Amino acid sequence: MNKEERLEAFEKMLADIEKNYADMQQKMDALKAQGKEKSATYRQLMGNKLMYKQMLFMYELYGLKDKE
């Protein structure tokens, strides 16, 4: 894999992480509106959201993503 392909892969990964993070938040909001904050599904989504948040933080830390 050359540098250009690698950069393209990093950009795709960042976009996927950002999309997944937004999707987790949207799903959590829907469950919260139904009063299901204590459900296993909500808790799993929260875990996933925290994982994606940490990944986005690492991208920012290394200067690979603009700070929000």
mmCIF file of the C-alpha atoms, coordinates in Angstrom:
data_MODEL
# 
_entry.id   MODEL 
# 
loop_
_atom_site.group_PDB 
_atom_site.id 
_atom_site.type_symbol 
_atom_site.label_atom_id 
_atom_site.label_alt_id 
_atom_site.label_comp_id 
_atom_site.label_asym_id 
_atom_site.label_entity_id 
_atom_site.label_seq_id 
_atom_site.pdbx_PDB_ins_code 
_atom_site.Cartn_x 
_atom_site.Cartn_y 
_atom_site.Cartn_z 
_atom_site.occupancy 
_atom_site.B_iso_or_equiv 
_atom_site.pdbx_formal_charge 
_atom_site.auth_seq_id 
_atom_site.auth_comp_id 
_atom_site.auth_asym_id 
_atom_site.auth_atom_id 
_atom_site.pdbx_PDB_model_num 
ATOM 1  C CA . MET A 1 1  ? 0.000   0.000  0.000  1.00 0.00 ? 1  MET A CA 1 
ATOM 2  C CA . ASN A 1 2  ? 1.517   3.325  -1.023 1.00 0.00 ? 2  ASN A CA 1 
ATOM 3  C CA . LYS A 1 3  ? 1.194   6.569  0.958  1.00 0.00 ? 3  LYS A CA 1 
ATOM 4  C CA . GLU A 1 4  ? -1.715  7.856  -1.105 1.00 0.00 ? 4  GLU A CA 1 
ATOM 5  C CA . GLU A 1 5  ? -3.706  4.639  -0.630 1.00 0.00 ? 5  GLU A CA 1 
ATOM 6  C CA . ARG A 1 6  ? -2.896  4.669  3.073  1.00 0.00 ? 6  ARG A CA 1 
ATOM 7  C CA . LEU A 1 7  ? -4.091  8.268  3.431  1.00 0.00 ? 7  LEU A CA 1 
ATOM 8  C CA . GLU A 1 8  ? -7.263  7.363  1.571  1.00 0.00 ? 8  GLU A CA 1 
ATOM 9  C CA . ALA A 1 9  ? -7.815  4.436  3.968  1.00 0.00 ? 9  ALA A CA 1 
ATOM 10 C CA . PHE A 1 10 ? -7.315  6.713  7.003  1.00 0.00 ? 10 PHE A CA 1 
ATOM 11 C CA . GLU A 1 11 ? -9.802  9.238  5.594  1.00 0.00 ? 11 GLU A CA 1 
ATOM 12 C CA . LYS A 1 12 ? -12.357 6.493  4.958  1.00 0.00 ? 12 LYS A CA 1 
ATOM 13 C CA . MET A 1 13 ? -11.880 5.113  8.461  1.00 0.00 ? 13 MET A CA 1 
ATOM 14 C CA . LEU A 1 14 ? -12.338 8.569  10.006 1.00 0.00 ? 14 LEU A CA 1 
ATOM 15 C CA . ALA A 1 15 ? -15.528 9.146  8.008  1.00 0.00 ? 15 ALA A CA 1 
ATOM 16 C CA . ASP A 1 16 ? -16.890 5.745  9.078  1.00 0.00 ? 16 ASP A CA 1 
ATOM 17 C CA . ILE A 1 17 ? -16.092 6.408  12.742 1.00 0.00 ? 17 ILE A CA 1 
ATOM 18 C CA . GLU A 1 18 ? -17.776 9.828  12.595 1.00 0.00 ? 18 GLU A CA 1 
ATOM 19 C CA . LYS A 1 19 ? -20.864 8.294  10.942 1.00 0.00 ? 19 LYS A CA 1 
ATOM 20 C CA . ASN A 1 20 ? -21.036 5.450  13.459 1.00 0.00 ? 20 ASN A CA 1 
ATOM 21 C CA . TYR A 1 21 ? -20.688 7.903  16.347 1.00 0.00 ? 21 TYR A CA 1 
ATOM 22 C CA . ALA A 1 22 ? -23.583 9.987  15.015 1.00 0.00 ? 22 ALA A CA 1 
ATOM 23 C CA . ASP A 1 23 ? -25.674 6.847  14.444 1.00 0.00 ? 23 ASP A CA 1 
ATOM 24 C CA . MET A 1 24 ? -25.082 5.700  18.035 1.00 0.00 ? 24 MET A CA 1 
ATOM 25 C CA . GLN A 1 25 ? -26.223 9.083  19.347 1.00 0.00 ? 25 GLN A CA 1 
ATOM 26 C CA . GLN A 1 26 ? -29.335 9.041  17.175 1.00 0.00 ? 26 GLN A CA 1 
ATOM 27 C CA . LYS A 1 27 ? -30.305 5.536  18.312 1.00 0.00 ? 27 LYS A CA 1 
ATOM 28 C CA . MET A 1 28 ? -29.655 6.439  21.951 1.00 0.00 ? 28 MET A CA 1 
ATOM 29 C CA . ASP A 1 29 ? -31.827 9.543  21.631 1.00 0.00 ? 29 ASP A CA 1 
ATOM 30 C CA . ALA A 1 30 ? -34.670 7.438  20.232 1.00 0.00 ? 30 ALA A CA 1 
ATOM 31 C CA . LEU A 1 31 ? -34.420 4.943  23.097 1.00 0.00 ? 31 LEU A CA 1 
ATOM 32 C CA . LYS A 1 32 ? -34.202 7.757  25.633 1.00 0.00 ? 32 LYS A CA 1 
ATOM 33 C CA . ALA A 1 33 ? -37.403 9.274  24.220 1.00 0.00 ? 33 ALA A CA 1 
ATOM 34 C CA . GLN A 1 34 ? -39.072 5.901  24.879 1.00 0.00 ? 34 GLN A CA 1 
ATOM 35 C CA . GLY A 1 35 ? -37.765 5.840  28.449 1.00 0.00 ? 35 GLY A CA 1 
ATOM 36 C CA . LYS A 1 36 ? -35.429 2.919  27.778 1.00 0.00 ? 36 LYS A CA 1 
ATOM 37 C CA . GLU A 1 37 ? -32.200 4.361  29.185 1.00 0.00 ? 37 GLU A CA 1 
ATOM 38 C CA . LYS A 1 38 ? -31.683 1.284  31.367 1.00 0.00 ? 38 LYS A CA 1 
ATOM 39 C CA . SER A 1 39 ? -32.150 -1.279 28.604 1.00 0.00 ? 39 SER A CA 1 
ATOM 40 C CA . ALA A 1 40 ? -29.335 -3.568 27.496 1.00 0.00 ? 40 ALA A CA 1 
ATOM 41 C CA . THR A 1 41 ? -29.541 -2.082 24.001 1.00 0.00 ? 41 THR A CA 1 
ATOM 42 C CA . TYR A 1 42 ? -29.084 1.464  25.306 1.00 0.00 ? 42 TYR A CA 1 
ATOM 43 C CA . ARG A 1 43 ? -26.124 0.408  27.434 1.00 0.00 ? 43 ARG A CA 1 
ATOM 44 C CA . GLN A 1 44 ? -24.493 -1.383 24.505 1.00 0.00 ? 44 GLN A CA 1 
ATOM 45 C CA . LEU A 1 45 ? -24.958 1.703  22.343 1.00 0.00 ? 45 LEU A CA 1 
ATOM 46 C CA . MET A 1 46 ? -23.411 3.817  25.110 1.00 0.00 ? 46 MET A CA 1 
ATOM 47 C CA . GLY A 1 47 ? -20.373 1.521  25.195 1.00 0.00 ? 47 GLY A CA 1 
ATOM 48 C CA . ASN A 1 48 ? -20.006 1.723  21.430 1.00 0.00 ? 48 ASN A CA 1 
ATOM 49 C CA . LYS A 1 49 ? -20.412 5.498  21.496 1.00 0.00 ? 49 LYS A CA 1 
ATOM 50 C CA . LEU A 1 50 ? -17.678 5.837  24.115 1.00 0.00 ? 50 LEU A CA 1 
ATOM 51 C CA . MET A 1 51 ? -15.368 3.641  22.019 1.00 0.00 ? 51 MET A CA 1 
ATOM 52 C CA . TYR A 1 52 ? -15.963 5.793  18.935 1.00 0.00 ? 52 TYR A CA 1 
ATOM 53 C CA . LYS A 1 53 ? -15.472 8.961  20.997 1.00 0.00 ? 53 LYS A CA 1 
ATOM 54 C CA . GLN A 1 54 ? -12.075 7.666  22.160 1.00 0.00 ? 54 GLN A CA 1 
ATOM 55 C CA . MET A 1 55 ? -11.083 6.830  18.586 1.00 0.00 ? 55 MET A CA 1 
ATOM 56 C CA . LEU A 1 56 ? -12.058 10.347 17.452 1.00 0.00 ? 56 LEU A CA 1 
ATOM 57 C CA . PHE A 1 57 ? -10.028 11.787 20.338 1.00 0.00 ? 57 PHE A CA 1 
ATOM 58 C CA . MET A 1 58 ? -6.978  9.824  19.187 1.00 0.00 ? 58 MET A CA 1 
ATOM 59 C CA . TYR A 1 59 ? -7.395  11.171 15.656 1.00 0.00 ? 59 TYR A CA 1 
ATOM 60 C CA . GLU A 1 60 ? -7.490  14.711 17.122 1.00 0.00 ? 60 GLU A CA 1 
ATOM 61 C CA . LEU A 1 61 ? -4.529  14.026 19.396 1.00 0.00 ? 61 LEU A CA 1 
ATOM 62 C CA . TYR A 1 62 ? -2.358  13.055 16.427 1.00 0.00 ? 62 TYR A CA 1 
ATOM 63 C CA . GLY A 1 63 ? -3.581  15.939 14.299 1.00 0.00 ? 63 GLY A CA 1 
ATOM 64 C CA . LEU A 1 64 ? -5.485  13.702 11.897 1.00 0.00 ? 64 LEU A CA 1 
ATOM 65 C CA . LYS A 1 65 ? -8.833  15.368 12.613 1.00 0.00 ? 65 LYS A CA 1 
ATOM 66 C CA . ASP A 1 66 ? -9.861  18.948 13.286 1.00 0.00 ? 66 ASP A CA 1 
ATOM 67 C CA . LYS A 1 67 ? -11.015 19.630 16.823 1.00 0.00 ? 67 LYS A CA 1 
ATOM 68 C CA . GLU A 1 68 ? -14.745 20.123 17.225 1.00 0.00 ? 68 GLU A CA 1 
# 
